[in-house]
């Protein structure tokens, strides 16, 4: 049941916004904001990620409302935008952690230039891992990203999530096991692929 205080904008308002009426567009963005915030809090790993994703999604709404084909599809369109923003943030975190790992390995080894094929395969694997992380339940996704991707100490993760160390470790174990199963189901690794 929808909260009457937070209704999606009506179709006439959306149509006026699509036609370039600035007041209507501002109203559409304002009325969509509570729904977008609800989406990001359920999909993103942390409150900061959620805030970033909400801002990006609302900017996309403002700039690209003209590309919305059916005025009645605003909610599903915004959900896809938010989902894509949260996935993008997970990919960025994975990419940054891979860069740090690669830099550490490069300083320990003789430098070798990766082939274009290797770069494409790594990109595809990062996409697969990001999608699997995004599909985790919110509580598991939060602890996994904070501990394994952001590299925060266990005590810091537990404290920021309001958990005991034992509860945080248990949740992290479940998240890793779920992620491992998900990656096994999505297909065998590409040759040379390294599982997280």
HUCORNOR-V744297 format. One record per pair of residues at least 4 apart in sequence whose C-alpha atoms are under 8 Angstrom apart, sorted by the first residue. I is the first residue (numbers start at 0). J is the second residue. If there is no record, write none. Layout:
BEGIN
{{I:J} {I:J}}
END
This chain:
BEGIN
{{1:5} {1:6} {2:6} {5:30} {5:33} {5:34} {6:30} {7:30} {7:31} {7:34} {7:73} {7:74} {8:12} {8:13} {8:26} {8:27} {8:30} {8:31} {9:13} {10:14} {10:70} {10:71} {11:15} {12:16} {12:23} {12:24} {12:26} {12:27} {13:17} {13:23} {13:24} {13:27} {13:70} {14:18} {14:70} {15:19} {15:20} {15:23} {15:24} {16:20} {16:21} {16:22} {16:23} {16:24} {16:27} {16:64} {16:65} {17:24} {17:64} {17:65} {18:65} {19:24} {20:24} {21:25} {22:26} {23:27} {24:28} {24:61} {25:29} {25:61} {26:30} {27:31} {28:32} {28:57} {28:60} {28:61} {31:35} {32:36} {32:53} {32:57} {33:37} {34:38} {35:39} {35:53} {35:56} {35:57} {35:77} {35:78} {35:81} {36:40} {36:49} {36:50} {36:53} {37:41} {38:42} {38:78} {38:81} {39:43} {39:49} {39:50} {39:52} {39:53} {39:81} {39:82} {39:85} {40:45} {40:46} {40:49} {41:137} {42:49} {42:82} {42:85} {42:133} {42:137} {43:48} {43:49} {43:52} {43:85} {43:133} {43:137} {43:141} {44:48} {44:49} {44:137} {44:140} {44:141} {44:144} {44:145} {45:49} {45:141} {46:50} {47:51} {48:52} {48:85} {48:88} {49:53} {49:85} {50:54} {51:55} {52:56} {52:81} {52:84} {52:85} {53:57} {53:81} {54:58} {55:59} {55:84} {56:60} {56:77} {56:80} {56:81} {56:84} {57:61} {58:62} {59:63} {59:64} {59:80} {60:64} {60:77} {63:67} {67:72} {67:73} {67:76} {68:72} {69:73} {72:76} {73:77} {74:78} {75:79} {76:80} {77:81} {78:82} {79:83} {80:84} {81:85} {82:86} {83:87} {84:88} {85:89} {85:133} {86:90} {86:129} {86:130} {86:133} {87:91} {88:92} {89:93} {89:129} {89:132} {89:133} {89:144} {90:94} {90:125} {90:126} {90:129} {91:95} {92:96} {92:148} {92:149} {93:97} {93:125} {93:129} {93:148} {94:98} {94:125} {95:99} {96:100} {96:148} {96:149} {97:101} {98:102} {99:103} {100:104} {101:105} {102:106} {103:107} {104:108} {105:109} {105:110} {106:110} {113:117} {113:118} {114:118} {115:119} {116:120} {117:121} {118:122} {119:123} {120:124} {120:189} {120:192} {121:125} {121:192} {122:126} {123:127} {124:128} {124:192} {125:129} {126:130} {127:131} {127:182} {128:132} {128:182} {129:133} {130:134} {131:135} {131:178} {131:181} {131:182} {132:140} {132:178} {133:140} {135:139} {135:140} {135:174} {135:177} {135:178} {136:140} {137:141} {138:142} {138:170} {139:143} {139:170} {139:171} {139:173} {139:174} {140:144} {140:174} {141:145} {142:146} {142:156} {142:167} {142:170} {142:171} {142:174} {143:147} {143:148} {143:171} {143:174} {143:175} {144:148} {144:149} {145:149} {145:150} {145:151} {145:156} {146:150} {146:151} {146:152} {146:153} {146:156} {147:151} {151:155} {151:156} {152:156} {153:157} {153:164} {153:167} {153:168} {154:158} {154:164} {155:159} {156:160} {156:167} {157:161} {157:162} {157:163} {157:164} {157:166} {157:167} {158:162} {158:163} {162:166} {162:167} {163:167} {164:168} {165:169} {166:170} {167:171} {168:172} {169:173} {170:174} {171:175} {172:176} {173:177} {174:178} {175:179} {176:180} {177:181} {178:182} {179:183} {180:184} {181:185} {182:186} {183:187} {188:192} {188:193} {188:194}}
END
